[in-house]
């Protein structure tokens, strides 16, 4: 009986790893589409507003079917704050992917897990081991190596801002009640950010060509698929056993940057990315 359970657990873990690899492949294609949108001179605020509206419209029918106690309306303030962090981060992703190589921007995005523990200690009074701060410093050294201060580009700040918004959003999730609906969290987070995103987008609103609509819809759907795949994968196995497979995303974007945009990362990007990934791996072992 124990062997059967162990086999089922191992099979679930392998399936979860495969799902995360596929999910990271999907979101890597999504990053390519976002980069193409930037090259089409698309307004980043309009991109975010439309993405929020499309996602909200797709999730609306499913949210309506949830029991009232699972719709998340009682935590609307947290969803509102997370929505505007997502707004800030989405604009940062759009602009940094336009100005930075895919591999460079994504390596900086990996700073998010390194920021999560210090923010949790500051905002939620969580107990954080002293070693965790040293590991975070190691990760930030890796980020500096990736960005190479000698050739600093201001878009690097936006990539770091994106990582901060992701980390802050993750910390706020911990304030939501257990048993919460993931669908309700996704829906309300984006719905409540639509007014401000529209206010930012409307002054420079522009008509969209069919090509831009296809890129926008593709990036939005790939983002939803990635979030759904991650939710499914992490429900099947312990995060500590499968999270490392998410590093596959950095491999995918590096290859896509080479093949599609002739972006060949310098040695510092590889060295810095290894430091960041190593720091995240060490951080997970402390938990």
N, C-alpha and C positions, 0 to 999 in steps of 0.2 A: 504493500500500500504506500509506504514511504517513497519507494522508487517511482511509483506512478506519479505521486505528487511532485517529486523532484523533476521528473521528466516534463510534466505539464508546466511547472514553473520555468524551467529552462526554455521550453518552446515559447512561452509567453514573452520571456525576456528577449529571445531572438526576434520574435515578431515585432515587439516594441522598438527594438533597435532598427529593424528594417523600415518601420513606419517613420521613425525620426529621420533616417537618411533620405527617404523619399520626400518627407516634408521639407527638409532643408534644400533638397534639389528644387522643389516647387518654389520656395521663397527666393532662391537664387535666381530663377527665371523671373520672378516678380521684380527683383532688384534691377535686372536687365531692362525690363519694361519701364520701370521708373526712370532709369537713366535715359532711355530713348524719349520719354516724355519731356525730360529736361532739355534734351537736344532739340526738341520741337518748339522750344521757347514757350512752354506751357506755364501758366501762372501757378506757382506752388500752392498758394492759398485756395485757388479754384480746384486744384487737384484734390486737396484734403477735404474741402467742403463736399465735392461730388462723391468722393470715396465714402465719407461718413453717411451721406444720404443714400447711396446705393446699398451699403451694408445694412443700414437701419431698415430700409424698405424690404430687404431680403429676410431679415430676422423678425420683422414685425408680426407676421402671421403666427410664427412659432411662439413668440413671447405672449401673445394674446391667449394661447391655449394653456399657459402655465397657471397653476393655482395662485390665488391672490397672495398667499404667504410666501411664494417663491419668486414673485415678480421683482423683488428688490427695491420697491419704491420707498421703503423705510430707510434705506441707506443712500438716498439720492444725493446727499452732500458729498459722500465719498466718490460716487460715480461721476458727479460733476467735476470734482477736482481731478480724478483720473482721466476724464475726457479731455480736459484742457492740457494735461501733461501729454496725452497722446497727440493732441493738436500740435503742441510745440515739437514733440519728437518726430512727427510725420513730416513737418516742414523741414526739420533738420536732416532727415533721411533724404528727402527730395533734393535739397540743395547740395548736400555733401556728396551724394552719388553723382551729381552732375559735374562737380569740380574735381573730385578725387577719383583715383582708380578704384574699381570695385573692391579689390583685395584690401587696399589701404583703408577705405571707409568701413568695411566690415570688420577688419581687425580692431578698429577703434570702438565699434559698437559692442565688442566683447568686453569693454570696460564695465558694462552694466552689472554683471554679477559681482564684480569687485567693489562696486559702489553700494551694493545692497546691504551688506553687513554693517558698515559704518552708519548708513542712514537708519537702519533698523535700531541700532544702539541709540542714536540721537532722538528719533521720533517715537519709538515704541518702547524705549527703556529695556530692550532685549539684552541679555547677558552675552557679550561677545568676548571670546578669548583674546588675549594679548597677541598671540601668534597671528590671528586673523588680520590685524592691522599691518603687521610686517609683510604678510602675503599680498595684501592690497597694494602696498608700496611697491613690491616687486612687479606686480601687474602694471602699475602706472609707469614704471621704468620701461616696461615693454611697449606701452603706448607711445612714450616719448621716442623710443627707438624707431617705431613704425612711422611716426610723423616727421622724424628727422628735423630738429629745430633749425639746423643750418639751411634747410630748404622749406621752411614753415609756410603753409598756406592757411589763410584765415578760415577756410572751410573745415579745417581740423577742429576748430572750436565748436562748429555746429555739430560735427560728429560726436564730440564729447558731450555737448548739450543733449543730443539724442540719447546717449548712453545714460546720462543722469535722469532724463525723463522716464526711461524704461525702468531704472532701478527704483525711482521714487514710486512709480506706479505699482511695482511688485511689492513694495513695503506696505502700501495702502491696501492691497488685496488682503493682507493679514488682518486688517481691521473689519473685514466683512464676516458675517456669521458663518459658522460651519454648516455644511449642507446647502450652501447657496447654489443657485442655478448659474452655471457657467454661461448659458445662453443669455440669461437676463443681464449678467455682468457685461458681456460683449455688447448687447443691444443698448443698454442705458448709457454706458460709457461713451458711445459714439453719438447717440441721439442727443444727449444733453450738451454736446460740444458743437452741434450744428449751428446755432445762432451766432456764436462768435466767429466760427470759421466762415460763415456766409458774410458777416460784416467785414471781415478782412478781405474776402474775395471779390465782393461786388464792385469796388472802385475800379478794378482792372479786369472785370469779367470779359471774356472773349468767346466768340462762337467757336465751336469745335468741329474739326473735320472728322470724317468717318474713321480715318486712321488713328487719330487721337482718341476717339471713343473706344476703339478696339483695344488700344494700349491701356486705357484707364480701366475698362471692364476686366481685362485680363489680369492686371495688377491687383485689382480688388478681389477677384475670385481666388487668385492664388494665395492672397493673404488670408482669406477666410479658410481655405483648405489647410493651410499651414497651421493655423490656430486649432482647427478641429483635429488634425492629425496629432498635434502635441498633446491635446487633452486626452485623446484616446490612448496614446502611447504611455503617458505617465500614469494612467489609471490601470495599466496592465503590469507594471513592474516598478521596483524602487528607483527613484530618481538617481541615486548614487551609482546604480548599476548600468544605466543607459544614457545618462546625460552627456557622456563623452562623445557619443555618436553625433551630437549636434555640431561638433567641430568640423564635420564633413562639409558644412556650409561654406567654410572658409576655403576648402579645396575647390568646391564647385565654382564659387565666384572668381577665384584666381584663374581657373581654366577658362571660364566664360569671358573674363576680361582679356585674356590672351587671344582667344579665338575670334571674338566679336568686335573688340575695340583696340586690338594691338597694344594692350597694356601689359607690359612685362615688368613685374615688380623687381625693385632693387633688393640687394641682400638684406638691407635693414628691415624691410617689410617681413621677410621670412623669419629673421632673428627675433624681431619684436613680437610677431604673432606666436612664436614658440614660447617666449617668456610669458605672454598673456595667458595662453592655454595652460601652461604649466602652473601658473599661479591659481587659475580657476580650479584645476585638478587638485592642488594642495588644499585649497579652501574647502572643497567638498569633503575631503577626508577628515577635516576638523569637525564636521557637523555630527 
